[in-house]
Amino acid sequence: DTGVSQDPRHKITKRGQNVTFRCDPISEHNRLYWYRQTLGQGPEFLTYFQNEAQLEKSRLLSDRFSAERPKGSFSTLEIQRTEQGDSAMYLCASSLGDRVTDTQYFGPGTRLTVL
Amino acid sequence: TQLLEQSPQFLSIQEGENLTVYCNSSSVFSSLQWYRQEPGEGPVLLVTVVTGGEVKKLKRLTFQFGDARKDSSLHITAAQPGDTGLYLCAGVKSSGGYQKVTFGTGTKLQVIP
């Protein structure tokens, strides 16, 4: 399977703990995106990378959130001092960077539960 | 913040019935996409409509982009249990050299056998 993969698929943590999620995009895709989705709602944009450069961050991405893509391939999203309001599905997507369509392909997500 | 409102929010119908989902916004988009998402999975792109007034058909699904490129509809004919899922519309705009996707509020569809 050469689609977008995310790890772990599920994470349960206690309030105040730090968590880190990983996303492996489709291999030839140079753009990578993180979204957050709460139950029954549409995904909300968090941040976007072009290769290793983080080019846009949403206001939703508080100081406790940090994302990296060190070699322009996989990406990590870290949440420090988790709060119950951080409970959500965290989705990663990647795209080729084609000027015309630039379709984003989504991974299966990491479901975070903060107790 | 761009906001795409979908209606209805929830829909439970019998197999064989027809349905329409609406996606409305006050913003103009360069294109509009529809996704379907199943529990525990990421959204999967169904279609992209680009031109105002455009109609696209995908088997029993018909997608239409409004003339002003602010709204869209998804019509499903003779719904089947396999159509069950969360349907998301998403507006696309060019932003800083990439296509920024803003998702709608979602419509949860349940098709009962």
gemmi code that builds the backbone of each chain (N, CA, C; Angstrom):
import gemmi

chains = {
    "A": [
        ("ASP", (0.851, -1.193, 0.000), (0.000, 0.000, 0.000), (0.893, 1.252, 0.000)),
        ("THR", (0.732, 2.122, -0.985), (1.594, 3.290, -1.097), (0.865, 4.569, -0.720)),
        ("GLY", (-0.208, 4.480, 0.026), (-0.955, 5.647, 0.454), (-0.300, 6.327, 1.635)),
        ("VAL", (-0.969, 7.348, 2.161), (-0.487, 8.068, 3.343), (-0.705, 7.181, 4.575)),
        ("SER", (0.318, 7.062, 5.390), (0.170, 6.262, 6.604), (0.412, 7.124, 7.833)),
        ("GLN", (-0.261, 6.765, 8.913), (-0.123, 7.514, 10.161), (0.059, 6.533, 11.307)),
        ("ASP", (0.824, 6.971, 12.292), (1.104, 6.115, 13.435), (1.230, 6.963, 14.698)),
        ("PRO", (0.611, 6.556, 15.820), (-0.273, 5.400, 15.931), (-1.658, 5.702, 15.389)),
        ("ARG", (-2.501, 4.707, 15.304), (-3.883, 4.923, 14.884), (-4.729, 5.429, 16.039)),
        ("HIS", (-4.373, 5.014, 17.235), (-5.099, 5.437, 18.427), (-4.093, 5.752, 19.524)),
        ("LYS", (-4.419, 6.813, 20.311), (-3.554, 7.172, 21.431), (-4.440, 7.650, 22.562)),
        ("ILE", (-4.278, 7.019, 23.720), (-4.971, 7.464, 24.929), (-3.911, 7.970, 25.887)),
        ("THR", (-4.094, 9.172, 26.401), (-3.098, 9.750, 27.285), (-3.789, 10.506, 28.414)),
        ("LYS", (-3.029, 10.768, 29.455), (-3.571, 11.541, 30.562), (-3.272, 13.023, 30.340)),
        ("ARG", (-4.148, 13.851, 30.840), (-3.974, 15.301, 30.743), (-2.606, 15.704, 31.272)),
        ("GLY", (-1.936, 16.565, 30.510), (-0.626, 17.036, 30.938), (0.543, 16.310, 30.301)),
        ("GLN", (0.266, 15.145, 29.705), (1.334, 14.385, 29.051), (1.599, 14.940, 27.650)),
        ("ASN", (2.773, 14.638, 27.130), (3.119, 14.998, 25.753), (2.873, 13.808, 24.838)),
        ("VAL", (2.422, 14.089, 23.615), (2.222, 13.026, 22.630), (2.834, 13.453, 21.304)),
        ("THR", (3.255, 12.462, 20.532), (3.813, 12.731, 19.203), (3.207, 11.764, 18.205)),
        ("PHE", (2.788, 12.309, 17.078), (2.214, 11.497, 16.001), (3.128, 11.589, 14.778)),
        ("ARG", (3.100, 10.534, 13.993), (3.930, 10.500, 12.792), (3.064, 10.340, 11.555)),
        ("CYS", (3.476, 10.977, 10.478), (2.809, 10.833, 9.181), (3.849, 10.543, 8.109)),
        ("ASP", (3.602, 9.498, 7.335), (4.431, 9.187, 6.170), (3.611, 9.456, 4.915)),
        ("PRO", (3.975, 10.463, 4.141), (3.185, 10.812, 2.955), (3.457, 9.856, 1.802)),
        ("ILE", (2.714, 9.987, 0.743), (2.995, 9.282, -0.506), (4.378, 9.739, -0.970)),
        ("SER", (5.206, 8.798, -1.402), (6.642, 9.047, -1.519), (7.021, 10.227, -2.421)),
        ("GLU", (6.363, 10.424, -3.516), (6.773, 11.501, -4.425), (6.103, 12.836, -4.117)),
        ("HIS", (5.274, 12.898, -3.086), (4.557, 14.127, -2.751), (5.451, 15.074, -1.955)),
        ("ASN", (5.520, 16.337, -2.394), (6.361, 17.285, -1.669), (5.566, 18.157, -0.704)),
        ("ARG", (4.242, 18.071, -0.735), (3.435, 18.884, 0.178), (2.766, 17.992, 1.214)),
        ("LEU", (2.727, 18.482, 2.438), (2.153, 17.707, 3.530), (1.333, 18.636, 4.412)),
        ("TYR", (0.191, 18.134, 4.855), (-0.763, 18.938, 5.608), (-1.203, 18.189, 6.865)),
        ("TRP", (-1.476, 18.936, 7.922), (-2.093, 18.376, 9.122), (-3.444, 19.049, 9.348)),
        ("TYR", (-4.418, 18.225, 9.723), (-5.753, 18.708, 10.041), (-6.188, 18.104, 11.371)),
        ("ARG", (-7.158, 18.752, 12.014), (-7.778, 18.198, 13.213), (-9.275, 18.081, 12.953)),
        ("GLN", (-9.846, 16.951, 13.384), (-11.270, 16.718, 13.161), (-11.917, 16.239, 14.442)),
        ("THR", (-12.926, 16.965, 14.902), (-13.697, 16.504, 16.050), (-14.900, 15.717, 15.541)),
        ("LEU", (-15.502, 14.940, 16.427), (-16.504, 13.954, 16.045), (-17.666, 14.560, 15.269)),
        ("GLY", (-17.914, 14.036, 14.063), (-19.044, 14.466, 13.254), (-18.866, 15.779, 12.533)),
        ("GLN", (-17.686, 16.400, 12.674), (-17.413, 17.676, 12.022), (-16.417, 17.488, 10.881)),
        ("GLY", (-16.281, 18.533, 10.054), (-15.281, 18.483, 9.004), (-13.894, 18.769, 9.550)),
        ("PRO", (-12.860, 18.293, 8.862), (-11.495, 18.563, 9.297), (-11.179, 20.064, 9.264)),
        ("GLU", (-10.346, 20.508, 10.207), (-9.891, 21.908, 10.251), (-8.387, 21.940, 10.006)),
        ("PHE", (-7.965, 22.817, 9.131), (-6.565, 22.947, 8.758), (-5.715, 23.378, 9.949)),
        ("LEU", (-4.570, 22.708, 10.121), (-3.624, 23.086, 11.171), (-2.354, 23.714, 10.595)),
        ("THR", (-1.700, 22.990, 9.658), (-0.440, 23.487, 9.133), (-0.101, 22.808, 7.819)),
        ("TYR", (0.857, 23.392, 7.082), (1.218, 22.928, 5.734), (2.716, 23.038, 5.536)),
        ("PHE", (3.295, 21.999, 4.941), (4.714, 21.973, 4.601), (4.897, 21.848, 3.094)),
        ("GLN", (5.840, 22.585, 2.580), (6.344, 22.392, 1.219), (7.767, 21.871, 1.416)),
        ("ASN", (7.979, 20.612, 1.084), (9.232, 19.922, 1.422), (9.462, 20.050, 2.937)),
        ("GLU", (10.607, 20.578, 3.382), (10.839, 20.655, 4.821), (10.389, 21.987, 5.425)),
        ("ALA", (9.947, 22.915, 4.603), (9.570, 24.238, 5.088), (8.106, 24.292, 5.522)),
        ("GLN", (7.883, 24.760, 6.749), (6.520, 24.940, 7.241), (6.051, 26.315, 6.791)),
        ("LEU", (5.145, 26.374, 5.832), (4.788, 27.627, 5.185), (3.534, 28.288, 5.730)),
        ("GLU", (2.690, 27.536, 6.400), (1.484, 28.154, 6.937), (1.041, 27.412, 8.193)),
        ("LYS", (0.608, 28.198, 9.178), (0.090, 27.629, 10.425), (-1.232, 28.298, 10.755)),
        ("SER", (-2.190, 27.507, 11.171), (-3.488, 28.031, 11.561), (-3.421, 28.626, 12.963)),
        ("ARG", (-4.369, 29.512, 13.253), (-4.476, 30.046, 14.620), (-4.833, 28.925, 15.598)),
        ("LEU", (-5.375, 27.812, 15.068), (-5.712, 26.677, 15.928), (-4.460, 26.040, 16.522)),
        ("LEU", (-3.327, 26.256, 15.871), (-2.081, 25.627, 16.305), (-1.475, 26.473, 17.427)),
        ("SER", (-1.854, 26.136, 18.673), (-1.360, 26.914, 19.809), (0.114, 26.615, 20.049)),
        ("ASP", (0.674, 27.318, 21.035), (2.099, 27.153, 21.359), (2.415, 25.737, 21.826)),
        ("ARG", (1.399, 25.008, 22.256), (1.645, 23.636, 22.724), (1.817, 22.661, 21.568)),
        ("PHE", (1.491, 23.103, 20.372), (1.574, 22.244, 19.188), (2.818, 22.612, 18.385)),
        ("SER", (3.537, 21.590, 17.927), (4.646, 21.841, 17.018), (4.703, 20.728, 15.987)),
        ("ALA", (4.972, 21.102, 14.759), (5.073, 20.133, 13.676), (6.406, 20.307, 12.985)),
        ("GLU", (6.959, 19.186, 12.549), (8.236, 19.215, 11.843), (8.185, 18.271, 10.654)),
        ("ARG", (9.043, 18.576, 9.690), (9.240, 17.680, 8.562), (10.713, 17.796, 8.182)),
        ("PRO", (11.559, 17.232, 8.988), (13.003, 17.526, 8.929), (13.698, 17.224, 7.611)),
        ("LYS", (13.321, 16.181, 6.936), (14.003, 15.823, 5.697), (13.070, 15.927, 4.500)),
        ("GLY", (11.954, 16.574, 4.699), (11.020, 16.723, 3.595), (10.286, 15.450, 3.241)),
        ("SER", (10.364, 14.449, 4.152), (9.615, 13.207, 3.866), (8.537, 13.046, 4.931)),
        ("PHE", (8.807, 12.273, 6.001), (7.797, 12.082, 7.039), (7.687, 13.351, 7.870)),
        ("SER", (6.581, 13.435, 8.610), (6.355, 14.588, 9.484), (5.909, 14.101, 10.855)),
        ("THR", (6.184, 14.904, 11.863), (5.698, 14.626, 13.208), (4.902, 15.818, 13.716)),
        ("LEU", (3.884, 15.500, 14.503), (3.075, 16.522, 15.178), (3.136, 16.227, 16.668)),
        ("GLU", (3.648, 17.169, 17.443), (3.767, 16.977, 18.877), (2.810, 17.916, 19.597)),
        ("ILE", (2.137, 17.379, 20.595), (1.298, 18.200, 21.465), (1.880, 18.094, 22.866)),
        ("GLN", (2.240, 19.213, 23.427), (2.777, 19.231, 24.789), (1.673, 19.570, 25.784)),
        ("ARG", (1.792, 19.019, 26.972), (0.856, 19.318, 28.078), (-0.587, 19.200, 27.581)),
        ("THR", (-0.927, 18.003, 27.121), (-2.236, 17.794, 26.519), (-3.372, 18.195, 27.453)),
        ("GLU", (-4.451, 18.678, 26.826), (-5.672, 19.059, 27.529), (-6.815, 18.223, 26.960)),
        ("GLN", (-7.908, 18.132, 27.718), (-9.036, 17.319, 27.254), (-9.587, 17.838, 25.940)),
        ("GLY", (-9.497, 19.139, 25.716), (-9.963, 19.726, 24.470), (-9.137, 19.340, 23.258)),
        ("ASP", (-7.990, 18.710, 23.482), (-7.166, 18.247, 22.360), (-7.673, 16.927, 21.797)),
        ("SER", (-8.612, 16.294, 22.486), (-9.147, 15.020, 22.009), (-9.800, 15.219, 20.653)),
        ("ALA", (-9.340, 14.490, 19.671), (-9.807, 14.651, 18.288), (-9.118, 13.620, 17.415)),
        ("MET", (-9.520, 13.599, 16.146), (-8.797, 12.823, 15.141), (-7.818, 13.771, 14.452)),
        ("TYR", (-6.551, 13.373, 14.380), (-5.542, 14.192, 13.707), (-5.223, 13.530, 12.370)),
        ("LEU", (-5.527, 14.258, 11.305), (-5.382, 13.729, 9.949), (-4.183, 14.363, 9.261)),
        ("CYS", (-3.496, 13.557, 8.498), (-2.394, 14.030, 7.668), (-2.789, 13.815, 6.210)),
        ("ALA", (-2.376, 14.711, 5.350), (-2.626, 14.566, 3.920), (-1.371, 14.976, 3.160)),
        ("SER", (-1.217, 14.463, 1.966), (-0.095, 14.897, 1.136), (-0.573, 15.146, -0.289)),
        ("SER", (0.192, 15.962, -1.004), (-0.134, 16.240, -2.400), (1.142, 16.401, -3.201)),
        ("LEU", (0.986, 16.260, -4.511), (2.140, 16.281, -5.401), (2.714, 17.673, -5.587)),
        ("GLY", (1.856, 18.688, -5.429), (2.308, 20.040, -5.690), (2.060, 20.442, -7.126)),
        ("ASP", (1.170, 19.687, -7.796), (0.797, 20.009, -9.164), (0.056, 21.333, -9.196)),
        ("ARG", (0.386, 22.190, -10.130), (-0.200, 23.535, -10.139), (-1.676, 23.511, -10.484)),
        ("VAL", (-2.097, 22.491, -11.240), (-3.473, 22.536, -11.741), (-4.461, 22.000, -10.712)),
        ("THR", (-4.232, 20.798, -10.233), (-5.232, 20.199, -9.352), (-4.738, 20.044, -7.920)),
        ("ASP", (-3.528, 19.559, -7.725), (-2.927, 19.437, -6.399), (-3.845, 18.742, -5.408)),
        ("THR", (-4.373, 17.594, -5.816), (-5.296, 16.847, -4.962), (-4.589, 16.365, -3.710)),
        ("GLN", (-5.250, 16.542, -2.564), (-4.715, 16.049, -1.295), (-5.255, 14.649, -1.031)),
        ("TYR", (-4.358, 13.770, -0.616), (-4.715, 12.401, -0.261), (-4.533, 12.239, 1.245)),
        ("PHE", (-5.577, 11.742, 1.901), (-5.577, 11.691, 3.347), (-5.155, 10.326, 3.881)),
        ("GLY", (-4.503, 10.373, 5.027), (-4.204, 9.162, 5.772), (-5.394, 8.760, 6.629)),
        ("PRO", (-5.278, 7.640, 7.361), (-6.401, 7.139, 8.164), (-6.596, 7.894, 9.473)),
        ("GLY", (-5.623, 8.725, 9.846), (-5.772, 9.527, 11.050), (-5.250, 8.854, 12.303)),
        ("THR", (-4.970, 9.687, 13.298), (-4.640, 9.231, 14.651), (-5.707, 9.786, 15.574)),
        ("ARG", (-6.411, 8.882, 16.253), (-7.448, 9.342, 17.188), (-6.820, 9.505, 18.563)),
        ("LEU", (-6.865, 10.728, 19.069), (-6.305, 11.046, 20.387), (-7.428, 11.210, 21.399)),
        ("THR", (-7.291, 10.515, 22.507), (-8.208, 10.682, 23.641), (-7.393, 11.134, 24.841)),
        ("VAL", (-7.749, 12.284, 25.389), (-7.062, 12.817, 26.567), (-7.992, 12.673, 27.772)),
        ("LEU", (-7.537, 11.887, 28.747), (-8.376, 11.611, 29.923), (-8.203, 12.654, 31.018)),
    ],
    "B": [
        ("THR", (-12.744, 33.765, 8.746), (-12.723, 32.327, 8.483), (-13.815, 31.963, 7.483)),
        ("GLN", (-13.443, 31.226, 6.446), (-14.449, 30.812, 5.478), (-15.270, 29.702, 6.103)),
        ("LEU", (-16.552, 29.761, 5.887), (-17.412, 28.761, 6.492), (-18.305, 28.162, 5.430)),
        ("LEU", (-18.259, 26.855, 5.329), (-19.154, 26.145, 4.430), (-20.153, 25.391, 5.276)),
        ("GLU", (-21.410, 25.728, 5.119), (-22.475, 25.085, 5.869), (-23.099, 23.981, 5.017)),
        ("GLN", (-23.235, 22.819, 5.615), (-23.886, 21.715, 4.925), (-25.241, 21.443, 5.563)),
        ("SER", (-26.188, 21.049, 4.730), (-27.492, 20.648, 5.241), (-28.014, 19.485, 4.418)),
        ("PRO", (-28.723, 18.533, 5.044), (-28.891, 18.492, 6.493), (-27.611, 18.013, 7.186)),
        ("GLN", (-27.609, 18.120, 8.494), (-26.454, 17.653, 9.272), (-26.491, 16.125, 9.403)),
        ("PHE", (-27.715, 15.591, 9.572), (-27.906, 14.147, 9.668), (-29.020, 13.737, 8.730)),
        ("LEU", (-28.909, 12.541, 8.179), (-29.927, 12.044, 7.277), (-29.987, 10.526, 7.409)),
        ("SER", (-31.186, 10.015, 7.730), (-31.374, 8.573, 7.829), (-32.511, 8.192, 6.889)),
        ("ILE", (-32.195, 7.387, 5.885), (-33.193, 7.051, 4.877), (-33.212, 5.556, 4.620)),
        ("GLN", (-34.263, 5.101, 3.951), (-34.385, 3.701, 3.571), (-33.657, 3.462, 2.242)),
        ("GLU", (-33.170, 2.269, 2.107), (-32.527, 1.869, 0.845), (-33.498, 2.121, -0.316)),
        ("GLY", (-32.970, 2.678, -1.390), (-33.784, 2.945, -2.573), (-34.294, 4.371, -2.684)),
        ("GLU", (-34.243, 5.101, -1.589), (-34.699, 6.496, -1.623), (-33.637, 7.399, -2.257)),
        ("ASN", (-34.095, 8.570, -2.680), (-33.189, 9.583, -3.222), (-32.931, 10.640, -2.147)),
        ("LEU", (-31.797, 11.327, -2.255), (-31.495, 12.374, -1.289), (-30.613, 13.441, -1.928)),
        ("THR", (-30.663, 14.633, -1.332), (-29.795, 15.722, -1.773), (-29.148, 16.372, -0.561)),
        ("VAL", (-27.858, 16.612, -0.655), (-27.099, 17.306, 0.380), (-26.635, 18.633, -0.199)),
        ("TYR", (-26.761, 19.687, 0.605), (-26.413, 21.023, 0.137), (-25.193, 21.555, 0.878)),
        ("CYS", (-24.419, 22.365, 0.163), (-23.213, 22.966, 0.714), (-23.224, 24.438, 0.317)),
        ("ASN", (-23.276, 25.326, 1.291), (-23.424, 26.751, 1.006), (-22.353, 27.591, 1.687)),
        ("SER", (-21.931, 28.630, 0.991), (-20.915, 29.528, 1.532), (-21.146, 30.939, 0.999)),
        ("SER", (-20.621, 31.908, 1.709), (-20.654, 33.289, 1.224), (-19.396, 33.612, 0.422)),
        ("SER", (-18.453, 32.659, 0.380), (-17.187, 32.887, -0.321), (-17.208, 32.222, -1.685)),
        ("VAL", (-16.426, 32.784, -2.591), (-16.251, 32.207, -3.925), (-15.011, 31.329, -3.900)),
        ("PHE", (-15.127, 30.160, -4.462), (-14.008, 29.222, -4.500), (-13.586, 28.937, -5.937)),
        ("SER", (-12.308, 28.612, -6.118), (-11.835, 28.259, -7.449), (-12.363, 26.883, -7.854)),
        ("SER", (-12.592, 26.031, -6.892), (-13.205, 24.738, -7.162), (-13.831, 24.229, -5.864)),
        ("LEU", (-14.635, 23.188, -5.994), (-15.283, 22.616, -4.830), (-15.164, 21.102, -4.928)),
        ("GLN", (-14.864, 20.505, -3.801), (-14.680, 19.063, -3.767), (-15.711, 18.426, -2.839)),
        ("TRP", (-16.008, 17.168, -3.115), (-16.828, 16.360, -2.229), (-16.026, 15.127, -1.825)),
        ("TYR", (-16.059, 14.837, -0.523), (-15.387, 13.678, 0.035), (-16.410, 12.806, 0.759)),
        ("ARG", (-16.068, 11.525, 0.882), (-16.811, 10.638, 1.774), (-15.829, 10.060, 2.775)),
        ("GLN", (-16.270, 10.005, 4.022), (-15.408, 9.506, 5.082), (-16.157, 8.436, 5.863)),
        ("GLU", (-15.484, 7.304, 6.051), (-16.070, 6.231, 6.844), (-15.425, 6.243, 8.225)),
        ("PRO", (-16.118, 5.703, 9.228), (-15.602, 5.754, 10.608), (-14.191, 5.198, 10.714)),
        ("GLY", (-13.317, 5.955, 11.381), (-11.955, 5.500, 11.597), (-11.038, 5.641, 10.398)),
        ("GLU", (-11.497, 6.299, 9.358), (-10.681, 6.469, 8.165), (-10.600, 7.944, 7.778)),
        ("GLY", (-9.666, 8.267, 6.901), (-9.579, 9.628, 6.405), (-10.568, 9.868, 5.277)),
        ("PRO", (-10.831, 11.140, 4.956), (-11.748, 11.450, 3.845), (-11.169, 10.964, 2.513)),
        ("VAL", (-12.055, 10.497, 1.644), (-11.662, 10.057, 0.307), (-12.349, 10.950, -0.714)),
        ("LEU", (-11.569, 11.522, -1.617), (-12.106, 12.441, -2.610), (-13.024, 11.717, -3.593)),
        ("LEU", (-14.236, 12.268, -3.773), (-15.180, 11.704, -4.744), (-15.099, 12.457, -6.070)),
        ("VAL", (-15.089, 13.801, -5.990), (-15.149, 14.593, -7.213), (-14.653, 16.002, -6.943)),
        ("THR", (-14.178, 16.656, -7.988), (-13.848, 18.086, -7.949), (-14.630, 18.768, -9.062)),
        ("VAL", (-15.358, 19.819, -8.733), (-16.048, 20.618, -9.743), (-15.382, 21.982, -9.800)),
        ("VAL", (-15.181, 22.468, -11.027), (-14.350, 23.647, -11.224), (-15.104, 24.827, -11.819)),
        ("THR", (-15.977, 24.550, -12.756), (-16.645, 25.620, -13.488), (-18.020, 25.900, -12.891)),
        ("GLY", (-18.385, 27.181, -12.744), (-19.718, 27.536, -12.265), (-20.787, 26.883, -13.118)),
        ("GLY", (-21.756, 26.228, -12.462), (-22.811, 25.545, -13.182), (-22.465, 24.130, -13.608)),
        ("GLU", (-21.251, 23.716, -13.356), (-20.816, 22.380, -13.785), (-21.589, 21.274, -13.071)),
        ("VAL", (-21.904, 20.238, -13.806), (-22.556, 19.050, -13.264), (-21.683, 17.842, -13.587)),
        ("LYS", (-21.397, 17.048, -12.557), (-20.635, 15.814, -12.778), (-21.409, 14.646, -12.202)),
        ("LYS", (-21.349, 13.524, -12.919), (-22.035, 12.324, -12.458), (-21.034, 11.218, -12.189)),
        ("LEU", (-21.239, 10.545, -11.080), (-20.396, 9.423, -10.698), (-21.350, 8.299, -10.311)),
        ("LYS", (-21.694, 7.452, -11.283), (-22.680, 6.383, -11.094), (-23.994, 6.979, -10.576)),
        ("ARG", (-24.402, 6.680, -9.342), (-25.679, 7.191, -8.824), (-25.535, 8.551, -8.142)),
        ("LEU", (-24.353, 9.120, -8.147), (-24.115, 10.405, -7.493), (-24.003, 11.510, -8.538)),
        ("THR", (-24.733, 12.611, -8.310), (-24.675, 13.766, -9.195), (-24.244, 14.975, -8.391)),
        ("PHE", (-23.200, 15.636, -8.853), (-22.643, 16.794, -8.169), (-22.857, 18.033, -9.034)),
        ("GLN", (-23.240, 19.137, -8.391), (-23.417, 20.373, -9.135), (-22.717, 21.514, -8.413)),
        ("PHE", (-22.057, 22.356, -9.172), (-21.401, 23.555, -8.649), (-22.272, 24.748, -9.001)),
        ("GLY", (-22.564, 25.595, -8.033), (-23.424, 26.740, -8.296), (-22.818, 27.700, -9.310)),
        ("ASP", (-23.681, 28.438, -9.978), (-23.218, 29.366, -11.024), (-22.214, 30.373, -10.486)),
        ("ALA", (-22.406, 30.816, -9.244), (-21.531, 31.822, -8.650), (-20.332, 31.201, -7.937)),
        ("ARG", (-20.211, 29.901, -8.007), (-19.094, 29.138, -7.391), (-19.028, 29.359, -5.883)),
        ("LYS", (-20.220, 29.492, -5.256), (-20.271, 29.613, -3.799), (-20.963, 28.427, -3.144)),
        ("ASP", (-21.662, 27.636, -3.933), (-22.441, 26.565, -3.331), (-22.417, 25.342, -4.238)),
        ("SER", (-22.841, 24.223, -3.664), (-22.822, 22.968, -4.405), (-23.867, 22.027, -3.820)),
        ("SER", (-24.221, 21.033, -4.607), (-25.145, 20.021, -4.120), (-24.674, 18.647, -4.568)),
        ("LEU", (-25.057, 17.672, -3.757), (-24.784, 16.260, -4.049), (-26.117, 15.530, -4.010)),
        ("HIS", (-26.458, 14.889, -5.102), (-27.708, 14.132, -5.175), (-27.376, 12.659, -5.343)),
        ("ILE", (-27.981, 11.825, -4.509), (-27.786, 10.380, -4.619), (-29.110, 9.755, -5.011)),
        ("THR", (-29.083, 8.978, -6.057), (-30.283, 8.281, -6.550), (-30.265, 6.851, -6.046)),
        ("ALA", (-31.418, 6.391, -5.575), (-31.559, 4.980, -5.148), (-30.442, 4.596, -4.176)),
        ("ALA", (-30.420, 5.269, -3.039), (-29.346, 5.070, -2.064), (-29.231, 3.609, -1.641)),
        ("GLN", (-27.998, 3.198, -1.377), (-27.705, 1.843, -0.938), (-26.974, 1.885, 0.400)),
        ("PRO", (-27.044, 0.815, 1.184), (-26.346, 0.806, 2.480), (-24.859, 1.157, 2.375)),
        ("GLY", (-24.245, 0.821, 1.254), (-22.840, 1.152, 1.048), (-22.574, 2.642, 0.904)),
        ("ASP", (-23.634, 3.435, 0.747), (-23.468, 4.890, 0.665), (-23.351, 5.527, 2.048)),
        ("THR", (-23.599, 4.747, 3.083), (-23.524, 5.257, 4.456), (-22.149, 5.839, 4.740)),
        ("GLY", (-22.128, 7.021, 5.360), (-20.856, 7.655, 5.711), (-21.040, 9.136, 5.959)),
        ("LEU", (-19.945, 9.804, 6.217), (-19.935, 11.251, 6.414), (-19.531, 11.901, 5.098)),
        ("TYR", (-20.396, 12.745, 4.562), (-20.118, 13.439, 3.311), (-19.660, 14.854, 3.620)),
        ("LEU", (-18.536, 15.217, 3.062), (-17.927, 16.517, 3.313), (-17.737, 17.272, 2.013)),
        ("CYS", (-18.215, 18.520, 1.981), (-17.832, 19.364, 0.869), (-16.613, 20.175, 1.305)),
        ("ALA", (-15.847, 20.637, 0.356), (-14.639, 21.399, 0.676), (-14.392, 22.427, -0.411)),
        ("GLY", (-14.235, 23.675, -0.006), (-13.935, 24.743, -0.949), (-12.433, 24.869, -1.117)),
        ("VAL", (-11.994, 25.105, -2.342), (-10.569, 25.200, -2.639), (-10.251, 26.594, -3.145)),
        ("LYS", (-9.218, 27.201, -2.532), (-8.742, 28.512, -2.979), (-7.234, 28.498, -3.031)),
        ("SER", (-6.667, 29.204, -3.978), (-5.209, 29.321, -4.035), (-4.749, 30.221, -2.899)),
        ("SER", (-3.740, 29.744, -2.162), (-3.237, 30.505, -1.015), (-1.743, 30.298, -0.908)),
        ("GLY", (-0.971, 31.327, -1.134), (0.477, 31.211, -0.980), (1.089, 30.127, -1.832)),
        ("GLY", (0.545, 29.906, -3.008), (1.136, 28.943, -3.925), (0.618, 27.535, -3.790)),
        ("TYR", (-0.295, 27.285, -2.851), (-0.881, 25.958, -2.763), (-2.392, 26.078, -2.728)),
        ("GLN", (-3.051, 24.928, -2.894), (-4.512, 24.902, -2.920), (-5.019, 24.679, -1.498)),
        ("LYS", (-5.526, 25.736, -0.870), (-6.018, 25.613, 0.506), (-7.429, 25.050, 0.497)),
        ("VAL", (-7.619, 24.001, 1.250), (-8.898, 23.299, 1.299), (-9.582, 23.626, 2.616)),
        ("THR", (-10.809, 24.125, 2.542), (-11.620, 24.413, 3.726), (-12.839, 23.511, 3.699)),
        ("PHE", (-12.979, 22.701, 4.720), (-14.050, 21.708, 4.746), (-15.346, 22.275, 5.301)),
        ("GLY", (-16.449, 21.685, 4.840), (-17.753, 22.007, 5.373), (-18.005, 21.290, 6.687)),
        ("THR", (-19.190, 21.526, 7.199), (-19.561, 21.004, 8.522), (-19.933, 19.530, 8.497)),
        ("GLY", (-20.165, 18.959, 7.306), (-20.397, 17.528, 7.193), (-21.867, 17.137, 7.233)),
        ("THR", (-22.209, 16.090, 6.513), (-23.546, 15.477, 6.542), (-23.369, 14.000, 6.789)),
        ("LYS", (-23.924, 13.533, 7.889), (-23.823, 12.114, 8.227), (-25.030, 11.389, 7.644)),
        ("LEU", (-24.771, 10.474, 6.720), (-25.828, 9.737, 6.029), (-25.867, 8.294, 6.509)),
        ("GLN", (-27.067, 7.840, 6.832), (-27.274, 6.428, 7.162), (-28.341, 5.879, 6.228)),
        ("VAL", (-27.999, 4.826, 5.512), (-28.948, 4.178, 4.613), (-29.314, 2.831, 5.221)),
        ("ILE", (-30.594, 2.692, 5.538), (-31.067, 1.495, 6.229), (-31.542, 0.460, 5.209)),
        ("PRO", (-31.041, -0.771, 5.330), (-31.440, -1.816, 4.359), (-32.923, -2.130, 4.442)),
    ],
}
model = gemmi.Model(1)
for chain_id, residues in chains.items():
    chain = gemmi.Chain(chain_id)
    for i, (resn, *xyz) in enumerate(residues, 1):
        res = gemmi.Residue()
        res.name, res.seqid = resn, gemmi.SeqId(i, " ")
        for name, pos in zip(("N", "CA", "C"), xyz):
            atom = gemmi.Atom()
            atom.name, atom.element = name, gemmi.Element(name[0])
            atom.pos, atom.b_iso = gemmi.Position(*pos), 0.0
            res.add_atom(atom)
        chain.add_residue(res)
    model.add_chain(chain)
structure = gemmi.Structure()
structure.add_model(model)
structure.setup_entities()
